[in-house]
Structure formats: C-alpha cells, structure tokens
C-alpha cells in the first residue's frame, strides 16, 4: 500500500505486508499521518481505485478523521489512478523483485527503491530534478521572490540532495492537495 503526492510524485507513505487484510491500508494511513505530522492541506484529496480496502466504511471513516477528502476512480477508468499506476510500472521495470528469497529481502528492496525514487531519481515533470531537489528549488524560488517563469537550473551533482539537508529545507514544507 502506497501514497504518492500528486504534485511532486513523492512517495509519502508505504507499507508492505504478506496479507491483503485491511491492516495494510490502516498502517499506510498511520505512516502518512506521521510523515505529514498531521498537517494536511485543507483541500487534500486521497485518490484511489475502487478496491475493497478503499470502499470499506472503516477506511473511509479513518480518511475523513484525517480531514482528507476521499476520491475514487470511476469503474473501468484506469486514467484516474494513472499517477500511482505509473509509479508501480516504473518499480516493476527497475527492480528485480522476483529475485528476492524472503519477505525481509523484498521489504529492504522496496524501501531502497522508494528512497532512491524520492531523493535521487530525476523526473521530467519536476524541472528535470529529483523530488528533493525540486522541493528545494521551489522553496528557494519562494524565499527570494523569483517568479515561476524564471527557471532555476538543476544542479549538476546528483549528491546535491545531501547538502539540502544542511540548509534545513523540510521535505514536507509544501502542503499539496492531491495525494494518490
């Protein structure tokens, strides 16, 4: 189970389980609340398909308790949930998950991929930057009053995200309304 930010593509929370019981989505919601420190954009939308987890009344109640609006794809319309499906498509293309011999090995592989995806993998829709670098650029643009029409060139060094931590840029400083 996974939650992706619809604006930055960042994986905000995920939980891997050997079971498809309801606990998988409850754990993910808990991790989302923890990651966001309970501070959600007032217009935040949690979008999903119409799987049984997301249509379950208790799940819907928990989402509502977080003050998040729930949205679901229409039946037979995969385009509504395309951003999340895109992530899983990249994951399946880039990770040799079938080579795992144990659940703990698979969990480590998933965690490593999400770490790489969030912090180092460049994305076309984010000014050719990693998610972390894009957030840094956005915060810098705001801080110096630079209009959005003026581009900020991406750093040449892929390890630049390490230096961003030292200047105190919070990875959750932007509260975006669309979550997948």
Backbone bond lengths (Angstrom), bond angles and torsions (degrees), N, CA, C in turn:
res aa  C-N    CA-C-N  psi(-1)  N-CA   C-N-CA  omega(-1)  CA-C   N-CA-C  phi
1 X - - - 1.453 - - 1.522 107.89 -
2 X 1.316 116.14 141.15 1.457 120.27 -168.50 1.530 110.20 -150.28
3 X 1.334 117.22 144.99 1.462 122.17 174.01 1.514 107.78 -123.79
4 X 1.332 115.57 125.93 1.463 122.55 -177.70 1.518 109.37 -116.20
5 X 1.316 116.73 135.79 1.458 121.61 176.27 1.525 108.79 -72.56
6 X 1.324 116.42 124.61 1.454 120.91 -176.91 1.512 114.45 -71.27
7 X 1.323 118.35 -16.01 1.462 121.37 -179.81 1.518 112.93 -93.51
8 X 1.315 116.40 -40.53 1.465 119.70 -175.08 1.519 113.95 -110.24
9 X 1.321 117.62 -8.85 1.467 124.05 -176.39 1.524 113.45 73.34
10 X 1.301 117.91 4.48 1.466 120.68 -179.15 1.527 110.42 -66.95
11 X 1.333 115.89 137.31 1.454 120.88 172.31 1.521 105.62 -82.00
12 X 1.329 115.73 109.54 1.462 121.36 -175.18 1.522 112.17 -83.13
13 X 1.323 116.82 -31.90 1.464 120.89 -178.97 1.519 108.86 -157.12
14 X 1.314 115.22 147.19 1.455 120.15 174.41 1.510 109.66 -153.43
15 X 1.323 114.75 156.43 1.459 120.97 176.94 1.518 108.15 -147.85
16 X 1.298 116.39 131.48 1.459 122.66 -179.18 1.524 108.16 -111.04
17 X 1.320 116.37 134.87 1.455 121.15 -176.78 1.527 110.14 -140.77
18 X 1.313 115.61 158.13 1.461 121.04 174.14 1.523 110.82 -87.14
19 X 1.321 116.57 -1.92 1.459 121.99 -176.63 1.524 110.50 -128.50
20 X 1.322 116.62 150.17 1.459 121.07 175.65 1.529 111.70 -98.80
21 X 1.326 116.88 20.68 1.468 120.23 177.21 1.524 109.37 -65.33
22 X 1.327 116.07 165.31 1.462 122.23 -176.32 1.526 113.41 -56.88
23 X 1.308 117.08 -26.01 1.460 120.98 -177.97 1.530 112.78 -56.66
24 X 1.327 117.31 -28.79 1.464 120.58 -178.91 1.535 111.04 -60.41
25 X 1.332 117.60 -41.93 1.470 119.75 -179.53 1.521 111.44 -80.41
26 X 1.337 117.78 -29.96 1.466 119.99 177.30 1.531 110.57 -66.91
27 X 1.327 115.79 -40.99 1.479 120.11 177.45 1.536 110.41 -63.57
28 X 1.325 116.11 -41.27 1.464 119.71 179.02 1.523 110.57 -63.59
29 X 1.322 117.90 -43.85 1.475 120.89 176.90 1.527 110.81 -60.26
30 X 1.318 116.73 -41.24 1.463 120.71 177.74 1.517 111.72 -61.62
31 X 1.317 116.13 -42.63 1.464 120.36 178.34 1.530 111.43 -67.59
32 X 1.341 116.33 -35.02 1.464 120.07 176.49 1.522 110.31 -64.21
33 X 1.307 116.50 -46.34 1.469 120.38 179.44 1.531 110.75 -61.55
34 X 1.310 116.41 -41.15 1.468 121.23 178.36 1.529 111.41 -64.74
35 X 1.339 116.50 -46.18 1.468 120.94 -178.89 1.527 111.37 -62.66
36 X 1.315 116.31 -38.11 1.466 120.96 -178.39 1.524 111.77 -89.51
37 X 1.323 116.44 0.68 1.466 122.46 -178.96 1.528 110.37 54.51
38 X 1.332 115.89 32.02 1.455 121.35 178.31 1.517 114.36 71.68
39 X 1.327 117.64 5.43 1.469 122.16 -176.86 1.522 110.07 -102.46
40 X 1.305 116.14 93.29 1.455 121.23 179.45 1.522 110.01 -103.37
41 X 1.312 116.10 148.60 1.456 121.48 173.46 1.532 107.29 -56.45
42 X 1.339 118.67 139.65 1.470 119.85 -177.89 1.531 113.61 -61.01
43 X 1.329 117.22 -19.22 1.460 120.63 178.78 1.528 112.34 -109.26
44 X 1.337 116.79 21.99 1.462 121.13 -178.59 1.521 110.62 -60.04
45 X 1.325 114.50 137.58 1.463 122.12 179.20 1.523 108.11 -124.12
46 X 1.307 116.82 127.37 1.465 121.87 173.77 1.515 106.93 -101.06
47 X 1.323 115.77 111.50 1.457 120.76 -176.01 1.525 110.12 -104.33
48 X 1.320 116.53 142.15 1.463 120.83 178.47 1.518 109.63 -151.57
49 X 1.327 114.89 177.34 1.455 119.21 170.50 1.532 107.62 -81.08
50 X 1.322 117.21 -171.46 1.456 120.46 -178.18 1.528 112.35 -99.00
51 X 1.320 116.09 32.73 1.457 120.15 177.89 1.520 111.64 -61.92
52 X 1.341 115.85 159.68 1.461 118.98 -174.11 1.529 113.06 -61.52
53 X 1.333 117.82 -28.84 1.465 119.86 177.91 1.527 111.07 -61.01
54 X 1.326 115.98 -43.47 1.465 121.29 -170.94 1.526 112.90 -84.10
55 X 1.323 116.62 -18.09 1.465 120.09 176.83 1.531 111.35 -94.06
56 X 1.307 116.93 -5.94 1.463 121.15 -179.13 1.536 109.76 -67.60
57 X 1.329 117.88 131.96 1.473 120.75 -177.03 1.532 114.42 -57.24
58 X 1.329 118.36 -36.20 1.460 119.98 -179.79 1.536 111.05 -68.65
59 X 1.336 117.27 -38.80 1.469 119.77 175.72 1.521 109.93 -62.22
60 X 1.321 116.24 -46.20 1.467 120.44 -179.62 1.523 111.14 -60.83
61 X 1.328 116.29 -37.73 1.468 120.64 177.82 1.537 111.12 -64.77
62 X 1.326 116.35 -41.65 1.474 120.34 179.82 1.534 111.83 -66.33
63 X 1.328 116.48 -38.22 1.471 120.41 177.56 1.532 109.18 -64.76
64 X 1.308 115.76 -44.51 1.474 120.78 179.95 1.530 110.96 -62.50
65 X 1.331 116.90 -37.61 1.468 121.98 178.91 1.537 111.31 -62.28
66 X 1.343 116.36 -29.10 1.466 121.17 177.63 1.535 111.69 -81.91
67 X 1.340 116.89 1.07 1.467 123.17 -177.31 1.525 111.97 62.27
68 X 1.328 114.96 37.90 1.460 121.75 176.80 1.529 107.17 -111.96
69 X 1.316 116.18 136.20 1.459 121.00 175.53 1.518 108.69 -80.32
70 X 1.325 116.57 132.15 1.459 120.22 178.42 1.523 109.90 -94.98
71 X 1.315 115.73 139.87 1.453 122.96 178.05 1.519 107.61 -135.70
72 X 1.329 116.01 142.63 1.467 119.59 178.22 1.524 110.62 -130.92
73 X 1.327 114.69 149.91 1.465 121.01 176.42 1.523 110.19 -60.82
74 X 1.301 115.25 149.44 1.461 120.07 171.20 1.523 108.09 -71.70
75 X 1.305 116.58 152.39 1.469 120.39 178.61 1.523 109.82 -58.44
76 X 1.318 115.13 133.16 1.454 120.95 177.24 1.513 115.06 74.81
77 X 1.338 117.86 10.69 1.466 120.51 -179.53 1.524 109.57 -117.95
78 X 1.307 116.00 94.39 1.468 120.39 -178.20 1.521 112.50 -74.04
79 X 1.341 118.02 -17.29 1.467 120.83 -175.38 1.519 112.03 -66.35
80 X 1.330 117.46 -29.69 1.462 120.29 -179.33 1.528 111.94 -59.64
81 X 1.319 115.76 -35.21 1.462 120.03 -175.95 1.533 111.34 -106.75
82 X 1.319 116.76 21.89 1.465 121.69 -175.69 1.529 114.33 -57.92
83 X 1.345 120.48 -39.98 1.473 118.16 -179.62 1.530 113.32 -59.40
84 X 1.323 116.94 -39.70 1.466 119.57 179.61 1.522 110.22 -72.23
85 X 1.325 116.71 -40.93 1.465 120.45 177.77 1.529 110.52 -63.18
86 X 1.325 116.76 -35.25 1.463 121.20 177.17 1.527 110.80 -61.91
87 X 1.335 116.49 -44.14 1.462 120.20 178.31 1.523 110.55 -58.94
88 X 1.332 116.26 -48.83 1.467 119.19 -178.53 1.527 111.24 -65.68
89 X 1.329 117.57 -32.51 1.457 120.49 175.48 1.523 111.56 -63.39
90 X 1.346 116.85 -45.43 1.474 120.59 176.51 1.523 110.33 -62.06
91 X 1.330 115.89 -43.08 1.462 120.06 179.82 1.524 110.65 -56.92
92 X 1.330 117.14 -48.54 1.456 120.88 -177.76 1.529 112.09 -65.58
93 X 1.349 116.50 -31.59 1.467 120.48 178.51 1.522 112.39 -75.73
94 X 1.323 117.83 -32.54 1.456 121.68 -169.68 1.525 115.26 -102.03
95 X 1.332 117.84 -12.47 1.465 120.72 -175.29 1.525 109.47 -120.31
96 X 1.318 115.94 132.72 1.469 121.29 177.02 1.525 110.22 -87.46
97 X 1.332 115.71 61.22 1.465 120.93 -175.61 1.531 112.70 -64.91
98 X 1.306 118.05 -22.14 1.471 120.80 -179.87 1.519 111.83 -71.50
99 X 1.330 116.98 -15.55 1.457 121.34 179.38 1.530 112.94 -82.70
100 X 1.318 117.56 -5.67 1.469 120.83 -178.46 1.526 110.28 -70.94
101 X 1.325 115.09 138.92 1.458 121.11 -179.32 1.519 113.04 -102.27
102 X 1.332 117.06 -9.16 1.459 120.24 -179.58 1.520 109.56 -149.93
103 X 1.326 114.91 163.25 1.459 119.98 178.37 1.533 110.48 -64.35
104 X 1.317 117.54 -40.03 1.466 119.80 -179.55 1.535 111.03 -64.98
105 X 1.312 116.99 -35.16 1.465 120.83 176.30 1.531 110.36 -66.32
106 X 1.338 116.66 -42.05 1.461 121.21 176.94 1.532 110.56 -62.97
107 X 1.321 116.67 -44.09 1.463 121.07 179.57 1.526 110.74 -59.79
108 X 1.315 116.79 -44.30 1.465 121.23 178.84 1.533 110.43 -62.34
109 X 1.331 117.08 -40.33 1.456 121.61 179.57 1.536 111.06 -65.37
110 X 1.326 116.86 -42.77 1.473 121.55 178.30 1.527 109.97 -64.01
111 X 1.325 117.02 -47.22 1.470 120.83 179.31 1.527 111.35 -59.50
112 X 1.323 116.73 -42.39 1.468 120.79 179.45 1.521 111.29 -64.82
113 X 1.337 116.82 -41.89 1.458 119.90 179.77 1.527 110.94 -63.88
114 X 1.319 116.90 -44.31 1.470 119.95 -179.18 1.523 110.09 -65.24
115 X 1.310 117.80 -38.11 1.468 121.52 175.79 1.528 110.22 -59.97
116 X 1.324 116.79 -47.05 1.465 121.83 178.32 1.528 110.55 -64.30
117 X 1.319 117.09 -45.10 1.466 122.82 -178.74 1.538 111.10 -60.13
118 X 1.316 116.18 -44.62 1.469 120.40 -177.69 1.523 113.89 -75.19
119 X 1.301 117.84 -32.00 1.461 120.03 -168.75 1.523 116.09 -112.20
120 X 1.321 118.50 -21.04 1.461 118.58 -173.07 1.524 115.19 -133.00
121 X 1.317 118.23 -22.07 1.471 121.44 -175.92 1.527 109.88 -76.78
122 X 1.323 116.70 120.27 1.462 121.09 -179.99 1.522 109.76 -74.25
123 X 1.340 116.09 144.47 1.457 121.37 -177.93 1.523 109.83 -131.07
124 X 1.316 116.56 134.66 1.461 122.13 -176.33 1.518 112.39 -58.29
125 X 1.298 117.70 -42.52 1.457 121.56 -175.37 1.515 114.97 -75.07
126 X 1.315 117.34 -1.94 1.467 121.67 -178.14 1.528 110.76 -118.94
127 X 1.301 116.55 49.91 1.461 122.39 179.74 1.528 111.95 57.41
128 X 1.343 116.57 34.71 1.468 123.08 -179.55 1.529 111.19 57.02
129 X 1.315 115.68 40.33 1.464 121.90 -175.53 1.521 110.38 -125.10
130 X 1.325 115.02 166.20 1.456 119.15 167.61 1.532 106.56 -74.36
131 X 1.302 116.94 164.29 1.462 120.61 179.61 1.524 110.26 -58.98
132 X 1.312 116.34 -45.85 1.465 120.65 -178.24 1.533 110.90 -62.03
133 X 1.318 116.54 -42.51 1.460 120.57 179.41 1.522 110.63 -67.33
134 X 1.324 117.67 -38.97 1.460 121.58 178.13 1.530 110.68 -60.90
135 X 1.336 116.71 -44.74 1.462 120.13 178.43 1.528 110.53 -62.38
136 X 1.331 116.34 -39.31 1.457 120.66 177.35 1.526 110.43 -62.06
137 X 1.327 117.05 -45.53 1.464 120.85 179.45 1.525 111.00 -62.05
138 X 1.316 116.28 -42.44 1.456 120.94 -179.21 1.524 110.65 -63.37
139 X 1.323 116.74 -44.61 1.465 121.17 178.30 1.531 110.68 -64.67
140 X 1.325 117.44 -40.48 1.461 121.67 178.74 1.523 110.27 -63.17
141 X 1.312 116.27 -45.12 1.471 121.56 179.41 1.531 109.77 -57.70
142 X 1.326 116.92 -45.83 1.471 121.09 178.95 1.525 111.11 -63.70
143 X 1.328 116.10 -44.97 1.465 120.91 -175.10 1.526 112.90 -63.06
144 X 1.341 116.94 -34.42 1.468 118.95 -177.77 1.519 112.50 -101.39
145 X 1.345 116.97 3.65 1.455 121.05 177.06 1.513 114.41 70.92
146 X 1.331 116.67 28.94 1.455 121.48 -179.11 1.530 109.50 -81.51
147 X 1.331 118.24 128.59 1.467 119.21 179.53 1.522 111.64 -65.26
148 X 1.329 116.40 152.72 1.459 120.56 -176.75 1.526 112.40 -65.64
149 X 1.328 118.32 -17.03 1.468 120.89 -179.85 1.527 112.53 -75.40
150 X 1.332 117.51 -17.06 1.468 121.30 179.96 1.523 108.28 -92.54
151 X 1.351 117.65 117.69 1.464 119.25 -176.92 1.522 112.37 -73.94
152 X 1.308 114.75 149.42 1.462 121.44 170.35 1.514 105.00 -109.35
153 X 1.318 117.33 117.95 1.463 121.38 -176.27 1.519 110.52 -65.91
154 X 1.341 117.39 141.89 1.455 119.53 177.84 1.528 110.81 -67.43
155 X 1.330 115.33 148.69 1.453 120.07 175.18 1.521 109.06 -64.91
156 X 1.303 116.53 150.36 1.457 120.80 178.55 1.526 111.41 -78.96
157 X 1.306 116.97 -25.23 1.451 122.35 -173.14 1.530 110.71 -94.21
158 X 1.328 117.88 120.16 1.467 120.96 179.60 1.518 111.73 -65.36
159 X 1.313 118.70 -20.19 1.452 121.15 -179.21 1.530 111.52 -86.23
160 X 1.320 117.31 7.91 1.466 120.63 -178.23 1.515 111.98 -61.30
161 X 1.330 118.55 -22.55 1.461 120.51 -179.71 1.528 111.23 -63.32
162 X 1.334 117.27 -27.14 1.455 119.71 178.37 1.527 110.62 -64.74
163 X 1.325 117.43 -40.48 1.454 119.84 -179.16 1.518 111.91 -71.91
164 X 1.336 117.99 -22.99 1.453 120.86 178.64 1.519 110.64 -64.30
165 X 1.324 117.21 -35.38 1.460 120.70 178.17 1.531 110.67 -60.20
166 X 1.334 116.25 -37.19 1.450 119.42 -176.15 1.527 113.26 -70.92
167 X 1.344 117.88 -19.50 1.459 118.50 177.99 1.526 111.65 -94.63
168 X 1.322 117.16 4.84 1.456 121.28 171.79 1.515 115.07 78.92
169 X 1.318 118.96 25.61 1.458 120.53 177.18 1.532 108.11 -77.72
170 X 1.303 116.29 122.38 1.447 121.40 179.97 1.522 109.80 -81.42
171 X 1.325 117.45 133.20 1.453 118.45 -179.12 1.518 112.54 -73.03
172 X 1.302 118.77 -11.84 1.453 121.55 177.84 1.518 111.12 -116.17
173 X 1.329 117.40 28.11 1.459 119.76 -177.84 1.523 112.17 -74.78
174 X 1.337 117.78 -22.21 1.453 120.55 176.10 1.516 108.58 -98.65
175 X 1.312 117.05 128.48 1.469 121.07 -179.72 1.514 107.61 -104.33
176 X 1.316 116.33 100.24 1.446 120.74 -176.24 1.524 111.18 -94.01
177 X 1.339 116.73 149.36 1.450 118.47 -175.29 1.521 117.22 -81.31
178 X 1.306 120.22 -18.90 1.475 120.22 -174.81 1.515 112.55 -105.50
179 X 1.308 116.36 118.94 1.451 122.70 176.38 1.517 108.10 -120.44
180 X 1.329 117.58 141.09 1.460 121.34 177.77 1.502 109.29 -117.69
